């Protein structure tokens, strides 16, 4: 019974535990080349569990831009507002600069007509020098600024602190990009739970509300973003498992393969239009004018091209117009969808190559694909959809997912699944793999090159996360290089297969230390590797494994004498107590003597020593992560920028508050006639003069004032205006409060009468106390109203509506507590119950007592007799 109650209590506790809403929230961040989307998982009552965080412009996606202008930092929509005027100060595509060589970055920026001041850093990567001509920010720091902005959007949306997040990455991101992105999250103060491939996020969103128990399916997710294109083959299925003793079906998916083109995206389509209109403008103007040499003109041109491409997605033709494109010359033109499609003919052919390769390597036919889902903004182009339909032989492609939000919403499910604070009821297993294969290569003195020194550790698409170790026979320090498996499949901008290099030291010293001892086997080094959930492969630990054989002295074991003695003792069949004691004494003495006289002997024993080795990273080139010193300095610089931004926003808010107060107050003074009643002409004139003074200061000397100065000016105005507006409010609020109080005093008489007739148990002193407080309130009201009539409306009021309501509430509380006095329970007298209705007389009592005693004695005699009989 106790076990059953314990189990029942445990089940109730677990149910209650699951039903308690979480106070924390996690987020997912879809960081693209041009846009950033943020989703929040928050189980707070009254909110959707998963929702998109909107920005300050109430938009569901924000520009992934950072700008430095006029000594201020601008992010997102603020930065987008100055792109056309200051294209050299607004930095885009910062995510794609991480881990890339300087030459590759320069090539990308030039092809996109981005006039950034790019400099080569100490790692061989690219840094951006801002408008002050001195400060240089790394790609990780610029990306951290955007991630920090995304974190603020998540916190503003969920109204709770958010520090944990999952960040999406394109599948082709290599080791340098993934490590750099995690460091950017660290700079932003964000706890990156994991990086997740974009196609996995889309697959999660696709499968979370479906049931695959009745049949598995293959689905291809095709994504064309602003800078890249990929196609992912995903297999959805279900498996059975036990939950609380019941067999349940759990859905899951496995990424079978992914193919990509990292240099084909919506930007390539837009560049064709940019080149077309640039040539047309140059031809119209003539005289050797080249609009491409003007960064500001090209920024205007690209901005209008984006709009034109969107128009062509829904119309057969679109106008093109840019005012003051170059040297105050306006440019106007038109373009048809057919012309646009002809200009991009080679791009349409490139767009289906990832799908072709996917089907070729998987061995699947088109009719074996259950669905072909389109995601990404670039897939909205009609010609691209038609090209895919033609290749697949379908009349239409699947568009069940939101092209912009599918990835970030699916990633939020992954964030909830791996976080500690939030768990969702829906389950969908995710099996993703490494997008690249990884090898190790060992180099060192006297190290013979064979299959143990150069071997494949992680095949491509190996399930992650995973840990492994490899053992080599060697006794000298050596180097470990980690390489990509295929030289023809490298991340964008990477020219070398090697992405990490480590120096393993301490093996030589350990070998020499134990060399003089009898080694039972050659010295070995054990290397421990890990492939994290984020797809990062690394060497985590190295140990020297040394096995020796030694002759050691151990106590001798001579068991013959005790055994013979024991046998003799046991063979004695009949022994009295004294003989038994003497035998035991002899046995014990013999054992003690044998223990003392055993001596020692030598035996050969094997011992294994594991000695930790030192690992030093020797990676060079643009793939080197930021050092600890650079990280600390970056965090310090970003915190300073955050504080400066917060002060700038506070300054803008206080300035707006001051300006709004001045305009609102002037309007009230002009249109509210009642203000003349509650203020004298001198008071109003003094107030107007102060308003003029502060307004003149605001638009002249106050342009560069601080938030504190704006607050001081606002407080000065309120010191004059608040008493006037308070008297204006009291002009109507005070009579209303008095009316309510008197009305309640009238109702109270009926309440007291009801107590006397319906609740007579209420003590009279309680009722008298209520009546006294009511009389006090009535007298206070009469005195204050009489006092108020004697003073001017422009003077300080004799009493306020708040005072009236406070006294009224106190009286109501007193009445309510008195009304709640419970009715006392009636007293119940104890009545003795008799077997007979008549009370026995004293004589009867004595007779009854005597009979009872004789009866008990008789029973006692019977009992004694029975017990005596039992003893005999």
DODREN-242145 format. One record per residue (C-alpha): residue in three letters; x, y, z. Coordinates in steps of 0.5 Angstrom, whole numbers, plus 2048, in hexadecimal, padded with zeros to 3 digits. Last residue first. Example, Ala and Ser with C-alpha at 12.3 -4.5 7.8 and 13.67 -1.06 7.14 Angstrom:
<recs>
SER81B7FE80E;ALA8197F7810;
</recs>
This chain:
<recs>
UNK7FC7C3845;UNK7FE7CA843;UNK7F87CA83F;UNK7F37C8844;UNK7F67CD849;UNK7F47D3843;UNK7ED7D0843;UNK7EC7D184A;UNK7EF7D784B;UNK7EA7DA845;UNK7E47D7848;UNK7E67DA84E;UNK7E77E184B;UNK7E07E0847;UNK7DD7DF84E;UNK7E07E5851;UNK7DE7E984B;UNK7D77E784C;UNK7D77E8853;UNK7D97EF852;UNK7D47F084D;UNK7CF7EE851;UNK7D17F2857;UNK7D17F8853;UNK7CA7F7850;UNK7C77F6857;UNK7CB7FC859;UNK7C8800853;UNK7C17FD854;UNK7C180085B;UNK7C3807859;UNK7BE807854;UNK7BF80684D;UNK7BD80B848;UNK7B8809843;UNK7B980983B;UNK7BD80383B;UNK7C4802838;UNK7C680983A;UNK7C980F836;UNK7CC815839;UNK7CB81C836;UNK7D1821834;UNK7CE828833;UNK7CF82B82C;UNK7D183282C;UNK7CF836825;UNK7D4838821;UNK7D5840820;UNK7D384381A;UNK7D9846816;UNK7DC84D816;UNK7DD84E80F;UNK7D885580F;UNK7DD858814;UNK7E3857810;UNK7DF85A80A;UNK7DD86080E;UNK7E4861810;UNK7E7860809;UNK7E1865807;UNK7E386A80C;UNK7EB86A80A;UNK7E986A802;UNK7E5871804;UNK7EB874807;UNK7EF872802;UNK7EA8757FD;UNK7E987B800;UNK7F187C801;UNK7F287B7F9;UNK7EC8807F7;UNK7F08857FB;UNK7EF88A800;UNK7F0891802;UNK7F38927FB;UNK7F98967FA;UNK7F789D7F7;UNK7F489F7F0;UNK7ED89D7F2;UNK7ED8A27F7;UNK7EC8A07FE;UNK7E68A1803;UNK7E289B7FF;UNK7E7896800;UNK7E7897808;UNK7DF896808;UNK7E0890803;UNK7E688D808;UNK7E288E80E;UNK7DC88B80C;UNK7E0885809;UNK7E4884810;UNK7DD884813;UNK7DA87E80F;UNK7E187A80F;UNK7E087B817;UNK7D9879817;UNK7DB873813;UNK7E0871817;UNK7DC87181D;UNK7D686D81A;UNK7DB868818;UNK7DE868820;UNK7D6867822;UNK7D586181E;UNK7DB85E821;UNK7D9860828;UNK7D285D826;UNK7D5856825;UNK7D385381F;UNK7CF84D821;UNK7C885081F;UNK7CA84F817;UNK7C3850813;UNK7C0855817;UNK7C585981B;UNK7CA858815;UNK7C585A810;UNK7C4861813;UNK7CC862813;UNK7CC86180C;UNK7C686680B;UNK7C986B80E;UNK7D086A80A;UNK7CC86B804;UNK7CB872806;UNK7D3873808;UNK7D486F801;UNK7D18757FD;UNK7D587A801;UNK7DB8777FF;UNK7DA8777F8;UNK7D787E7F8;UNK7DE8807FB;UNK7E287C7F6;UNK7DE87F7F0;UNK7DF8867F3;UNK7E68857F4;UNK7E78827ED;UNK7E48887E9;UNK7E988E7EB;UNK7EE8897EE;UNK7F08887E7;UNK7F18907E6;UNK7F48907EC;UNK7F988B7EA;UNK7FB88E7E4;UNK7FD8957E7;UNK8018917ED;UNK80488D7E7;UNK8068937E3;UNK80B8977E7;UNK80F8917EA;UNK80E88D7E3;UNK8118937DF;UNK8188927E3;UNK81788B7E3;UNK81788B7DC;UNK81E88F7DC;UNK82188A7E1;UNK81F8847DC;UNK8228877D6;UNK8288897DA;UNK8298827DC;UNK82887F7D5;UNK82E8837D3;UNK82E8897CF;UNK83088A7C7;UNK82A88D7C4;UNK8298917CB;UNK82C8977C9;UNK8288997C4;UNK8218957C3;UNK8208937CA;UNK82389A7CD;UNK81D89D7C9;UNK8188987CB;UNK81B8997D3;UNK81A8A07D3;UNK8138A07CF;UNK81089B7D4;UNK8138A07DA;UNK8108A67D7;UNK8098A27D6;UNK8098A07DE;UNK80B8A77E0;UNK8058A97DC;UNK8008A47DF;UNK8028A57E6;UNK8018AC7E5;UNK7FA8AB7E2;UNK7F88A77E8;UNK7F78A07E7;UNK7F189B7E9;UNK7EC89F7E5;UNK7F08A17DF;UNK7F289A7DE;UNK7EA8987DD;UNK7EB89C7D7;UNK7EF8967D4;UNK7F18987CD;UNK7F789C7CD;UNK7FA89A7D3;UNK7F98937D1;UNK7FC8937CA;UNK8028977CE;UNK8038917D2;UNK80288C7CD;UNK80888F7C9;UNK80D8907CF;UNK80B8897D2;UNK80D8867CB;UNK81388A7CA;UNK8168887D1;UNK8148807D0;UNK8178807C9;UNK81D8837CD;UNK81D87E7D2;UNK81C8787CD;UNK82287A7C9;UNK82687B7CF;UNK8248747D1;UNK8268717CA;UNK82C8747CA;UNK82E8727D1;UNK82C86B7CF;UNK83086B7C9;UNK83686E7CD;UNK8368687D2;UNK8358637CC;UNK83B8667C9;UNK83F8657CF;UNK83D85E7D0;UNK83F85D7C9;UNK84685F7CA;UNK84785B7D1;UNK8448557CE;UNK8498567C8;UNK84F8577CD;UNK84E8517D0;UNK84D84D7CA;UNK8538507C7;UNK85784E7CD;UNK8548477CD;UNK8568467C6;UNK8518477C0;UNK8518407BC;UNK85683F7B7;UNK85383D7B0;UNK8568437AD;UNK85D8407AD;UNK86083C7B2;UNK85E8367B7;UNK8648347BC;UNK85F8327C1;UNK8638307C7;UNK8618297CB;UNK8658277D1;UNK86581F7D2;UNK86181C7D8;UNK8658167DB;UNK86180F7DB;UNK86680A7DF;UNK8648027DE;UNK8677FD7E3;UNK8697F67E1;UNK86B7F17E7;UNK8707EC7E7;UNK8717E97EE;UNK8767E97F4;UNK8757E57FA;UNK8747E7802;UNK8757E4809;UNK86F7DF80C;UNK8727DF813;UNK86D7E4816;UNK8677E1813;UNK8697DA814;UNK86A7DB81C;UNK8637DE81C;UNK8607D9818;UNK8637D481D;UNK8617D7823;UNK85A7D8821;UNK8597D081F;UNK85C7CE826;UNK8577D382A;UNK8527D0826;UNK8547C9827;UNK8557CA82F;UNK84E7CD82F;UNK84B7C782B;UNK84E7C2830;UNK84B7C6836;UNK8447C6833;UNK8447BF832;UNK8467BC82B;UNK8437B6827;UNK8447B6820;UNK84B7B881F;UNK84C7B9818;UNK84B7C0818;UNK8517C281C;UNK8557BE818;UNK8537C1812;UNK8547C8815;UNK85B7C6816;UNK85C7C4810;UNK8597CA80C;UNK85D7CF811;UNK8647CC80F;UNK8637CB808;UNK8617D3806;UNK8687D6805;UNK8667DD801;UNK86D7E1801;UNK86C7E8802;UNK86D7EC7FB;UNK8747EF7F9;UNK8737F37F2;UNK8777F17EB;UNK8757F67E6;UNK8717F67E0;UNK8707FD7DD;UNK86A8007D8;UNK86B8077D6;UNK86580B7D3;UNK8668127D2;UNK8608167D2;UNK85D81B7CD;UNK85781F7CE;UNK8518247CA;UNK8538237C2;UNK84E8277BF;UNK8488267BA;UNK84382C7BA;UNK83C82A7B7;UNK83882E7BC;UNK8368277C0;UNK83D8267C1;UNK8428217BD;UNK84781F7C2;UNK84E81C7C2;UNK8528187C8;UNK8598167C6;UNK85D8117C9;UNK8648117C9;UNK86880A7CA;UNK86F8087CD;UNK8718017CA;UNK86E7FA7CE;UNK8717F77D5;UNK8757FD7D6;UNK87A7FB7DC;UNK87D8017DF;UNK8828057DC;UNK87E8087D7;UNK87980B7DC;UNK87B8127DD;UNK87E8127D5;UNK8778107D3;UNK8748167D7;UNK87881B7D5;UNK8778197CE;UNK8708197CE;UNK8708207D2;UNK86D8247CB;UNK8688237C6;UNK8688297C1;UNK86182A7BE;UNK85F82D7B7;UNK85882E7B5;UNK8558307AE;UNK85982C7A9;UNK85682B7A2;UNK8598317A0;UNK85583679B;UNK84F83879F;UNK84C83E79C;UNK84583A79C;UNK8458347A0;UNK84982E79D;UNK846828799;UNK84B827793;UNK851826798;UNK84D82079C;UNK84E81E7A3;UNK84F8257A6;UNK8558257AA;UNK8578257B2;UNK85F8257B3;UNK8628227B9;UNK8698237BB;UNK86E81F7BE;UNK87281E7C5;UNK8768177C5;UNK8748107C8;UNK86F80D7C2;UNK86A8087C1;UNK86480B7C0;UNK85D80B7C3;UNK85680E7C0;UNK8518117C4;UNK8498137C2;UNK8448177C4;UNK83D8197C1;UNK83881E7C0;UNK83681D7BA;UNK8348187B5;UNK83A8177B0;UNK83781A7AA;UNK83E81A7A7;UNK8438157AA;UNK8468177B0;UNK84D8147B2;UNK8508137AC;UNK8588117AD;UNK85F8137AC;UNK8638117B2;UNK86080A7B2;UNK8608097AB;UNK86780A7AA;UNK86D80F7AB;UNK87280D7B0;UNK8738127B5;UNK87B8127B7;UNK87A81A7B9;UNK87381C7B8;UNK86D81D7B3;UNK86681B7B4;UNK86081C7AF;UNK85981B7B1;UNK85381B7AD;UNK84C81E7AD;UNK84681E7A8;UNK8428247A7;UNK83A8257A8;UNK83A8227AE;UNK83481E7B0;UNK82D8207B2;UNK82881B7B6;UNK82281E7B9;UNK81D81B7BD;UNK81681E7BD;UNK81281F7C3;UNK80C8237C5;UNK80B8257CD;UNK81082A7CD;UNK81582B7D2;UNK8188327D5;UNK81E8337DA;UNK82382F7D8;UNK8248307D1;UNK82582B7CC;UNK81E82A7CA;UNK81C8317CA;UNK8228337C6;UNK82082E7C1;UNK8198307C0;UNK81B8377C0;UNK81F8357BA;UNK8198337B6;UNK81683A7B7;UNK81D83D7B4;UNK81D8387AE;UNK8168397AC;UNK8158417AD;UNK8178437A6;UNK81483E7A1;UNK80E83D7A6;UNK80D8357A5;UNK8088327A1;UNK80B83479A;UNK80B82D796;UNK80D82E78F;UNK80882E789;UNK80782B783;UNK80C826784;UNK81182377F;UNK817824784;UNK81B82777F;UNK81582B77C;UNK81382D783;UNK81A82F786;UNK81A834780;UNK813837781;UNK815838788;UNK81B83C786;UNK817840781;UNK812842786;UNK81784578A;UNK814844791;UNK81A83F793;UNK81F844794;UNK81B84679B;UNK81D83F79E;UNK81983979E;UNK816834799;UNK81482D79B;UNK814827796;UNK810822799;UNK80F81A798;UNK815819794;UNK815812791;UNK81281578B;UNK81981978A;UNK81D81278A;UNK822811790;UNK82980E78F;UNK82B813795;UNK831816791;UNK82D81778A;UNK82781A78E;UNK82B81F792;UNK83082178C;UNK82A823788;UNK82782778D;UNK82D82A78F;UNK82E82C787;UNK82782F786;UNK829836788;UNK82F836783;UNK82A83577D;UNK82683B780;UNK82C83F781;UNK82E83E779;UNK828841777;UNK82884777C;UNK82884D776;UNK823849773;UNK81E849779;UNK81F85077A;UNK81D852773;UNK81784D773;UNK81585177A;UNK815857776;UNK81985D778;UNK818865778;UNK81C86B779;UNK81D87177C;UNK82387577F;UNK82487C782;UNK82A880781;UNK82C884787;UNK833882786;UNK83287A787;UNK82B877789;UNK82787D78A;UNK82187A78A;UNK821872789;UNK81B86F784;UNK81A868782;UNK81386677F;UNK81185F780;UNK80E85A77B;UNK80B85377B;UNK809854782;UNK809850788;UNK81084E789;UNK812854784;UNK81085878A;UNK81585578F;UNK81A85578A;UNK81985D789;UNK81985E791;UNK82085B791;UNK82285F78B;UNK82086578F;UNK825864794;UNK82A862790;UNK82A86878C;UNK82A86D792;UNK830869794;UNK83486978E;UNK83387178E;UNK836872795;UNK83C86D793;UNK83D87178D;UNK84286E788;UNK83D869785;UNK83986F782;UNK83E87077D;UNK83E876779;UNK842876772;UNK83E87C76F;UNK83887876F;UNK832879773;UNK82D874770;UNK83286F76F;UNK83586F776;UNK82E86F778;UNK82C869774;UNK833865776;UNK83186677E;UNK82A86477C;UNK82D85D779;UNK83285C77F;UNK82D85D784;UNK828859781;UNK82D853781;UNK830855788;UNK82985478A;UNK82984C788;UNK82F84B78B;UNK82D84E792;UNK827849792;UNK82C844792;UNK83284078F;UNK839840792;UNK83883B797;UNK835835793;UNK83382F797;UNK831828797;UNK82F82579E;UNK82E81D79F;UNK82A8187A3;UNK82881D7A9;UNK8248187AE;UNK81D81A7B0;UNK8198177B7;UNK8128167B9;UNK8118127BF;UNK80B80D7C0;UNK80980A7C7;UNK8098047CA;UNK8078057D2;UNK80B8037D8;UNK80C80A7DA;UNK80F80C7D3;UNK8118067CF;UNK8148077C8;UNK8118067C1;UNK8158097BB;UNK81280E7B5;UNK8158117AF;UNK8178177AB;UNK81D8177A6;UNK82081D7A4;UNK82381F79E;UNK82682679E;UNK82782B798;UNK82B831799;UNK82C839796;UNK83083E798;UNK831846799;UNK82A84979A;UNK82684279B;UNK82483D797;UNK82283779B;UNK81F830798;UNK81D82B79D;UNK81C82479A;UNK81881F79E;UNK81881879E;UNK8128147A2;UNK81180F7A7;UNK80A80C7A8;UNK80480B7AD;UNK80880D7B3;UNK80B8137AF;UNK8068187B3;UNK80681F7B2;UNK8068267B6;UNK80E8267B7;UNK8108237B1;UNK81182A7AC;UNK81382E7B2;UNK8188297B4;UNK81A8287AC;UNK81B8307AC;UNK8208307B2;UNK82482A7AF;UNK82582E7A8;UNK8288347AC;UNK82D8307AF;UNK82D8317B7;UNK8328347BB;UNK8318337C3;UNK82F8357C9;UNK83283C7C8;UNK8338407CE;UNK8328477CC;UNK83784C7CF;UNK83884F7C8;UNK83F84E7C8;UNK83D8467CA;UNK8398467C4;UNK83E8497C0;UNK8438447C2;UNK83E83E7C0;UNK83D8417B9;UNK8458417B9;UNK84583A7BA;UNK8408387B5;UNK84383D7B0;UNK84A83A7B1;UNK8478327B1;UNK8438337AB;UNK83D8367A9;UNK83A8327A3;UNK8338307A7;UNK8318377A8;UNK8318397AF;UNK82B83A7B4;UNK82D83D7BB;UNK82983A7C1;UNK82883E7C7;UNK82983F7CF;UNK82A8467D2;UNK8228487D2;UNK82084C7D8;UNK81884D7D8;UNK8138517D5;UNK81384C7CF;UNK8138517C9;UNK8188567CD;UNK81D8517CE;UNK81D84E7C7;UNK81E8547C4;UNK8238567C9;UNK82784F7C7;UNK8268517C0;UNK82A8577C1;UNK82F8537C5;UNK83084F7BF;UNK8318557BA;UNK8368587BE;UNK8398517BF;UNK83A8507B7;UNK83E8577B7;UNK8428547BD;UNK84384D7B9;UNK8458517B2;UNK84A8557B6;UNK84A85C7B8;UNK84F8617B6;UNK84F8687B9;UNK85386E7B6;UNK8508717B0;UNK84B8747B4;UNK8468717AF;UNK84786A7B0;UNK84D8657AF;UNK84A85E7AD;UNK84E8587AE;UNK8508527A9;UNK85484C7AB;UNK85B84B7AA;UNK85B84A7B2;UNK85F8507B3;UNK8598547B0;UNK8598567A9;UNK85585D7A8;UNK84E85E7A5;UNK84B8657A4;UNK8458637A1;UNK84286579A;UNK83D860799;UNK83C85F791;UNK83A858792;UNK84085578E;UNK845859792;UNK842857798;UNK84384F796;UNK84A850793;UNK84D854799;UNK84A84F79E;UNK84E84979A;UNK85484D79A;UNK85484E7A2;UNK8538477A3;UNK84C8457A6;UNK84B8427AD;UNK8458477AE;UNK84384C7A8;UNK83D8487A6;UNK83A84A7AD;UNK83B8527AB;UNK8378527A5;UNK8358597A6;UNK83985F7A9;UNK8368667A9;UNK83C86C7A9;UNK83E86B7A1;UNK83786B79F;UNK8358727A2;UNK82F87579F;UNK82C86F79C;UNK82E86B7A2;UNK82B8707A7;UNK82486D7A9;UNK8278667A9;UNK82B8687AF;UNK82586A7B3;UNK8228647B1;UNK82785F7B3;UNK82D8627B7;UNK82F8697B8;UNK83686B7BC;UNK8378727BD;UNK83D8777BC;UNK83987A7B6;UNK8398747B3;UNK83B86C7B4;UNK8368677B1;UNK8348607B2;UNK82F85C7AE;UNK82C8567AE;UNK8258597AC;UNK81F8577B0;UNK81A8517AF;UNK8138517B2;UNK8128597B2;UNK80E85D7B7;UNK8138637B6;UNK8178627BD;UNK81885A7BB;UNK8138547BB;UNK81584E7BF;UNK8128487BB;UNK80E8437C0;UNK80E83C7C3;UNK80A83B7CA;UNK8058407C8;UNK8048457CE;UNK7FE8457D3;UNK8028417D8;UNK80A8417D7;UNK80C83B7D4;UNK81183F7D0;UNK81583D7C9;UNK8178437C6;UNK8198437BE;UNK81D8487BB;UNK81F84A7B4;UNK82584D7B1;UNK8258507AA;UNK82B8517A4;UNK83084C7A5;UNK82C8487AA;UNK82B8477B1;UNK8258427B3;UNK8258437BB;UNK82283F7BF;UNK81F8407C6;UNK81F83E7CD;UNK81A8407D3;UNK81A83F7DA;UNK8148407DF;UNK8128397DD;UNK80A8377DE;UNK8098327E3;UNK80582C7E0;UNK80B8277E0;UNK80C8287E7;UNK8058277E9;UNK8058207E5;UNK80C81E7E8;UNK80981F7EF;UNK80381C7ED;UNK8078167EB;UNK80B8167F1;UNK8058167F5;UNK8028107F2;UNK80880C7F2;UNK80980D7FA;UNK80280B7FB;UNK8038057F7;UNK8098037FB;UNK806805802;UNK800800800;
</recs>
